[in-house]
C-alpha cells in the first residue's frame, strides 16, 4: 500500500486516540476470528489499519467495520507473504528427515498421485497452479506471467477441473471428491 502524499491526506478529526482505546482490543479479536495467523501478524495487520485510518480519515459512523475490513485484508496480504517466505532450510536438524518425518505412507502415496496429476497438466496450468499453491494471489500471478487476472482465473479453473478428473480416475468410488 503506497502512502498518499501529505497534500492529499485527510485532515485529522482529533478523535483518533479515543477510537483506538475504544476499538483496538475488539479489532484484534475480530481479525483473529477470521484470519488464522500468528498473534504478531494479526497485530501488524491491526496496526496497519490504524495507520491507514490516520491517513484516510474514513467516516466515523462506520469506522469499526472499515477498520475490520482493512485489517483483515492486510492480514491476508501479510499471511500470503509469510507463506511464500517459508524455507526448508529453517527446519531444525536434518532437513530431509525433518521434512519426511511429517508424512506417513498414505500421505506419501497421495502426494505422489498429486504430483503425477500436476505433471499431466499443460505447462501454463501447472505454473499457475504451483504459484497459487505457493500463496500468490491471482493478481500477482497475472503480473508475474504478463497476463490478465481473468486469464489466470480461467487457467486455474481448468487446472482444478483436470485435477478433480485425475482424482476421480485414481479413486473411481469417490464421486464427490474435490
Secondary structure, DSSP 8 states (H G I E B T S, - for coil): -----GGGS----S-HHHHHHHHHHHHHHHHHHH----HHHHHHHHHHHHHHHHHH---GGGHHHHHHHHHHHHHHHHHHHHHHH--GGGSSS-HHHHHHTT--HHHHHHHHHHHHHHHHS-HHHHHHHHHHHTT--HHHHHHHHTS-HHHHHHHHHHHHHHHHHHHHHH-TT-TT--
